[in-house]
Amino acid sequence: MKFDEIATQLGEFGRYQKRVFFLLSPAAMTCGIQIMISVFNMGVPNHRCALPGYAEDTWSLHSPEHAQRVNTSIPLDPDMEEKGGYSRCNVFYQDNVTMETDTTQCSRFVYDPTTYSSSAVTKWDLVCSRKLYRSHSRMILMAGLLVGAFTTGIIADIIGRKLALMGMVALQAASSIAVAWAPSFVIYVVLRFLTGFTISGLFLVIFVLGMELVGPKKRMFVGIVVEMFWSAGVMLLGGIAYVVRDWDKLQMIMSFPILLLLSYWWLIPESPRWLLARGRDAEAEEIIRHAARVNKVMLPEKVFDNKTFDEVSQNEKVWHIFTSRVLFIRTVILCLNWLVCSMVFYGLSLNSGNLGGSVYVNFQLMAVVELIAYTGCVLLLNRLGRKVTHIGCMMLGGGACLSTIFAVLYTAGEVKTWLTIALALIGKLGAAAAFAIIYVYSAELFPTIVRNSLMGVTCLFARLGGMISPYIADLEDIVGGQFGRALPLLVFGTTTIGVGLLCVFLPETLHRHLPESLEDAKKFGRKVEGRRRAGTQDVEFDVETLHPHTGEGPEREPLTTDSHDKPASNNVIYTPSATNGVNGRLPMVSSKV
């Protein structure tokens, strides 16, 4: 029997699968924590230039003499009225020749410890002329995700899922803990690159291990629940960060528990699919029969045969999509959606400290709306369809981000701050939901023969979007002023609506049998007539005439039998396999990584 049939006989999501899945959930949480902890590691407190020749200078004014020296040494900046009023980067100086007073950029700073007792920014003075270093560090983290997404899959295929899992856990624990003791900014970003590499690799491996024994009908549900554990980890981080305001202590508190995941060596089994692919049938059967005992189901005496894995023709290659205008346009639209979804998802999360109000409240609200978004996906995807739901989420998120310009222009004070935060939260809600949906949608649109390859291409664009996002999130620091605060949201909103509207040219995939070949994909979504041999008769069929709930073809009169007197199927549709994409041979990648 085929492996999906084995998984179905075990129980779509039985006790054994649930146990493995929930044991892996803390690893998904650590991935969310380690990528989002940069919001606090790279937190920028209020600051100004340190007074020249005044060793006791602090952010708080501790005496009238101190206040007078600050007033005479630091110029005022109207844009900084809400943050103390003083210039962040300039100090007065007197030319010894002309005796004229002018301003110059300073190299030493004092910081307000109210929001952050310390951060990597305060440790290495990553402000003013060095402010782009913050964006560089986050981009390097995303570059680590990019490299990890490509290399971990290869590593896991060679050495196995379990060894890859343990290697990623060990490397993430080492790099994440070492970050807290980084002696220089260069060492810091190198360690963050390694952490990004392990985030991508670890999330990919747990996604594969968690999904490979799940039955076809439960894969979409389980795939989105994995994202919920990611959000739970982010919420946990926000709560602890509120209490622990020193970045190095926070880094250690959130990193040392990763060492507990080394217990996976005794708790998590190897992937039976990988064992079968390596010819280790006895080990695979032992794991599957153990799962059957836990789930209290009976398996046949012979589990595996030569049909356990589908034989797929390799005549079609991924570059053949360039021979079809339809497939090429669809692929471009999907790649742009992956890029923008990733850019907006990470950009809004990283921008939570620039929205005004409390960074801790904003961060926690961002995590909550992300959880709400994933819950909405579970409830709506199989009711409204992928296309309508995805476009709706893109329009919702993009429209909310664009609306911030009205908050900047027509409101003031607390109203403006909270309205901007509310619109950003709605934007994050749409972006998180769209990011989850685009994975499902893409997997169902790509034909089986090149699905994994094309999903890898789209994931590349997602990582590029993640690498761009820190620079957009930090536009406020570059542009400045009230417009600078709204500018990142305007960029996110414009791009989201633009690429979201492109999806009107994509077909719906709900209740459709999915394409296997490139020729199937070209015709997918079109109302065309075709012919297929069934028994000894040619049968007319319409590829769009599918049952709205079962996805099966229309009922027909009984057909004649074939030459071996075996009954022919009554329900003939264009593509024979109903076990592709997310509800079947799922490409083992995740939108997050």
N, C-alpha and C positions, 0 to 999 in steps of 0.2 A: 504494500500500500504506500501511497505518497505520504511525505512527512506531515503535511497539513492534515491529512486524514488521521495520522497517529495523534497529533495534537488535539484534534477534535474528539477522538475516542478517550483521551486522557481526561477530557473536560475542558471546555473553552478557557475557563479561568478557575481551575479547581484549587483545592487546598494547597497542593504542592506549589503550583505556579504563584499563588498569593504569597506563600512563605518566602520564596526566592525573591519575588518582586519587592516585598516590604523590607526584606533584609538589605536589598540594594538601595532602598530609598534614602538612607543617610548619605550615601555617596553622591546622589543627585543634589542633596541639600548643600553639601560642601562645595560643589561646583558653583552653585548660585552664590554662595557666600564669598568664595575667593575671587569671583569676577566683580562683584558689586562692592567689595570692601574698599575698592579704590575711591569710592565716593567720600569715605572718611579718611583714608590714608592721604589722599590728595586734597583734603578739605582746605579751603582758603579762608582763614579768619580775617577779621578787620585788621588793618595794619597801617603804619605810617613809617616814615624815615626815622631812624634813631638820631637823637641829638648829637651833633659832633662834639667830642670832648666831654660828654656827660655820661659816665659809666653807670649811674644809677637810673637811667631812663627806663621807664616802663610805659605800657599803654595807659594805665590809670594815672591820673595826675594826683600826686601825693602831697603836694605843697604849693603855696602861691608862687614861690620862686620857680618851681617846675613848670607850672602853667604859663608863667610869663615867658620862660625860655622856649616853650613849645610854640606859643603865639608869635614870637619874633623870629623863629627859625624855620617853621613849617608853613608854607603857603596854604591858603584855603582853596578848596575845590567845590564849586556849586553842585557838581554831580555826586559828591560824597556826603551830602548833607545828612542822609539817613544813616551814614556809617562814621559819624564823628566830625565830618566837615573838613578834615585836613586832607591835603594831597597824600596819596598813597606812595608816590614814587619820587617826589621832588623835595628839595631842601634849599633854603636861601643860602647864598654865599656872597662874600664881598671880594671884588677884584682888588688885589693889593696895589695895582698900578693906577687904575682909574678911580678906585674907591667907590665904584658903582655896585649896587646890589642886584643880583640876578638869581635865577634858579638853575639847579643842576640835578641830575639823577643821583640818587644815593645808592650805596652798596650795603648798608646795614639797616635793619628794620626792627621795630618792636611790634608785637602781636597781641591782639585781644584774646585772652584765654577763656572767654565766656563760652563760646561754642565749641572750640577745640582746645584742650589743654596743650596738645602738641599734635603735629602732623608731619608728614614728609616735607610738606611745603615749608614749615617753620624750621625744620632741621637743616634744609639746604637752601633756604631763601629762594624758593621757586616762584617769585613774584616779579612784577614790573618787567625789566628787560629779560628775565628768565621765565616768564609766565608760560611760554609755549612749551617749556620742558614738561609741564603737567600733561598737555595734550600728547606730547611725544611718548610719555611713559604709558599712557592708556592705549595709544596706537600700537606700541610694542607688545603690550599684553594681548591685543587683538591679533597681532601678527603671530603670536604663539598659538592662538586658537587655530589660525589658518594652517600653520605647519602641522599641528597636531591632528587636525581633521583629515589630512591627506596621508600622513605617515602611520598613524595608529591603526587604521584599517588594514594596511599592509602587514604591520607587525602582528596584529591579532590573527590574521590569516595564516601567518607562518608559524608562530609559537603557540597559538591557541588563545581563546578568550580569557581563560582564567589567569594564565601567566601575564598576559597583557594587563589585565585588571590589577594584579598585584604590583606589577612594575609601575603603573600609573599612580597607584595609592602611595607607594613608597616615595616616588619622585615628588608628588604633590606635597606630601607631609614634609619632606626635607626642604624643598624650595620655599614653601609657605612659612615654615618656622624660621628659616634663615633670613627671610626678608626683614624680620624685626630687628636683626643685628647688622643689617647692611651698613658698612662703614662709609660708603659713598653712593652718589646718585647712579653712577654707572653700574655698580654692583647691584643696586636696587632694581634697575630696569632689566638686567640680565636675569635675575631671579624671578621677576614678574613674567618675563618671556617664558621661562621654564614652567611657571605656574599656569600660564595660559595654555601652553602645550599640554599639560596634564589635565586641565579642565576639559578641553576638547576631547582628548583621548579617553579620559575616565568616563565622561558622559556618554560617549559613543559606545564604549564597551558595556556599560551597565544597561544602556538602551538595547543593545543586541542580546545580552544575556537575559534580560527581563522579558523580551518579546519572543524569543525563538521557540518557547514551548507554549505560548499563548495561541489559542485557536483563532482562526481567521475572523470570526465575528466580533471578537473582543479587542482586536489590535488597535483600532482607532481610539477606543475608550482608554486602553492601557497606555497608549502613546501620549495622550493628553494628560493622564493622571501623573505621568513622569514629570511633566512640566509643572504640575501643582506642587510636587515635592521641591522642585527648584524654587518656587515662590515661597514655600514654607521656610526654606533656608534663608531667603532674603529677609523675610519678616523676623526671624530669629536674630539675624544680624542687626537689624534696625533697633530691636529692643535692647540688645546688649551694648550697642554703640552709644545709646542714650545714657547708659550708666557709666561706661568706660570711655572717657574722653581722650585718653592718650593713645595715639595710633599704634605704637609698638606693643603696648599691653593688649590692645584689642586684637592685633594681628596674632599674638601668641594664644590668646584665649580661643580664637576661632580656628586655630591651626593645629594645636596639640591633639584635640580629639580625633583628627584624621588618623592618628596612629592606631586607634581602636579598629579601623577598617582592615588592618592587617589580619584580623581574625577571619576574614573572608576565605583565607586559605583552607580553613577547616569547615566553613559554613556553606560556601557557594560551589556548586558542581561545575565541571567543564560543560561547554555547549555540546549536546548530542549531535547537532547538525555538523559542527566542526569535526567531531570525532569520526562521523560517518564519511565526511569528505576526505579524511586522512586514512580511511580504511581500518579504523579501530572500532569495528562493529560491536565487539563484545563489550567494550567499555560503554559505548552509547546505549546498548540494550540494557545494561545493568542500571544506568541512570533512569531510563524510561520506565523500566519495570518497577524501580523504587518509587517513581512518581505515581505510577498506577496503584501501588499499594497504599500510598499516602492518600490518594484521591478515592480509594476503595472502588476501583473499576477493574474489569478483567480485559486483558489484551489477548489476541490470538497467539497460538504457540509460535507462529512465524511472524515476526513484526516487520522485518526488512526484506525487500526483494529488489530486483533490478529496476523497478519503477519508482523507488522511493524518492529519487530526484528526477525532476522533469528534464527531458532532453530537449534542448533549445538550439535551433539552428544558429550558427555563428556567421552566416553569410552577410548579414547586415551589420554595419559598423556605425559608431556614433556620428562620424562625419557625414554619413549619408543624409542627415537631416538638412544639409545645405542643398540637396538636390530637389527639395520640395519647398516651395514658397510658404505653404500653409504651416508646415512643421517648423520652419525657420522663424516665422513671425511669432508663433506660439512660444517657442523657446526663448526668444528675445523678451517677450512680454513677461514670462515667468521669471527670467533672470533679473529683470528690472524690479519686479515685485519683491523678490528675495532681497535684493540690495537695499531697497527703501525700507522694507519691513525691519530688517536688521538695524539699519541706520537709525530709524526712529525709535525702535524698541530700546536700544542701548543708549541712544542720545538723550531721550527723555529721562531715563534712569540716572544717567551721569549728570544731567542738568538739574536734578532735584535740589541741589544746593544753591542754585542761582535764581530760584523762582521768587524769593522773598519769604518772610515768615521763618518758621523753624525748619532747618534741614532735616531734623529727625522725624518730625511729623510728616513732612513732604515725602520722605523716603518710605516711611511705613505705609502711607496712603498709596503710593505707587505700587507697593507689593500687594496690598489688598485688592486694588482694581485689577491687577494682573491675575489674581486668583479668581476674581469674578469673571474675567474674560474667558478663562479656560473652562469654567463651569458653563458659561453661555455656549461655548463651542460644542460641548457634549450634548447640550439640550437642543441646539438648533441645526447642527450640520446635517443630520439625517431627516430633518423636517423641511427646512427651507432650501437645502441644497448647498453645494460648495460655492458656486458662482455668486449667487445672490448674497449669501452670508459674507463672503470675502469682500465683495464690492461695498456692501453696506458698512462693514467695519472700517474699510479704508476711507469711505466718505465721512463717517462719524469722527474718526480720529483726525483726519486732515482738516475737516471743517472746524473742529474744536481748536486745533492749533492755529489756524488762520484767524479765528475770531479774537485771538489775543491782541491784535492790532487795535480793535475797538476798545478793549479794556485799557490799553495804554493811552489812547487818544481822548477818551470820553469819561474816564473815571479817575479818581485820585485817592491817595491815602490807603487805608485798610481795605476799602472796597476794591481798589485796583489790585492789591496784593492777593486777596482771596479769590477774586474773579480769575486772575491769571493762573493761580494754583488749580482752581476747579477745571478750567479749560485744559490745562496740561494733563490733569488726571483723566479727563475724558479722552484726550489724545492718546494717553498710554493704554487705556482700555481698548480702544480701537486697534492700536498697533500690536498689542499682545495677542488679541484674538486673531488678527490678520496673519501674524507671524506663525501661529499654530495652524491656521487653515491652509496657508499656502503650501505647507509641507504635504498635507493630505491631498490637496488639489493637484499639485505637480506630480505626485506619485501615480495618481490615477490618469493623468493626461498622457504621460510618457508611455510608449509601447514597451512591452516586457523585454524585448530583445536588447534594448539600449537603456532601460530604465535606470539601473544603478549608475551607469556612466553619466547620464544627463542629470541625475540628482546630485552627483558629485560636482558637476559644472555649476548648478544653481547654488550649491553650498559655498562654492568659491566666491560667488557674487555676494552671498550673505556675509562672508568674512570681510570682503572689501568694504561693504557697508558699515560693518562694525569698526573697521580701521578709520573710516571717515568720521564716524559719529563724535569722537572726542573733540575734534576741531570745530565742528558745528556747535556742540554743547558749550564750548568756551568762547563763542563769538561775543558774548557780553563783555568779557574782559578785553577784547580787542577793540570793539566799537565803543563801548561805554554808554552811559546814560540810560534813560528809560527805553529808548528804542532798541538799544543793545540787549536789554533784558528780553524783549519780545522777538528779536531777530532769529534766534535758534528755532523758536516755535513757528515762525513764519516760513522758514526754510523747510522744516519738517512737514508743515501743512501743505505747502505748494507741491512738493514732490509726492506726497502721499496721494493727494487727489489726482494728480497727473497720471501716475502709473496705475492707480486704482481704476480709473476710467478705461484704461487700455484693456482691462479684463472683460469688457463687454464683447470683445472679439473672440473670447474663448468659449468653448462649449461647456455645457453642464455635464457632470459625470455621475451624479446621484442616480441610482437604479439603472445604470448602464453597464453592460458587459464591456470590460476594458480592452483596449487594443493590445495585441500581441506583437504584430509586425509593423514595420513602417507603413506598409500599404494600408493596414487597418487604421493606423493613426491618421493617415491622410483623409480617410473617409469618416473618421469618428466625429460625430456631431452633425453630420450632413444627412439630410433626408434623401437617401438614394435607394434605388432598387438593386438587388443583387441576386445571384444564383449560387446555390451550393448543392452538391450531390448528397442525397440522403437515400441510402439503399440503392434502388435502381431508378429512382425518379429525381428530376431536377425540381427543386422547391423554390418558389418565389418568396422573398421575405423583404421586410422593411427594417432597416437597422434602428429606426427610432421607435418602432412599435414594440415597446416593452411594457410589461406590467408595472404600474406605478409603485407597487410595494415590494413585489418579489424580484423585479428586474428580469423576469423571464419573458420569452417571446409569446406571441398570441397563440391561442388554441387553434388547432387545425384538425381536419378530418384525419383519421388514422392512415398512416402511410403503408405502402406495401413493404414486405420484408425483403431483406437483401438476399444475396445468392446463397448464404448459409442459413437462411430461414430464421435469422435473429430479428426481433422486432426493431424497427427503426424508431428514432426519437420523434415525438410529436412536436416538440418545441425546438425549432431550428432557428438560430440567430446567427448574426454575421460573425461574431468572434466566439469561438467555442469555449474558452476558459472563463469561468466566473471567479477564479481565485487569483486575481492579480492585484497589484497595488496594495492599498492599505488593508483591504479585507482579504488578502491572500499573501502572495510572495512579496512581503513588505521590504522595500529598500531600507537597509539598516543604517539610516542617518537620522539626525534630529535637527529641527530648525534652530535650536540653540547653539549647536556646534557644527 
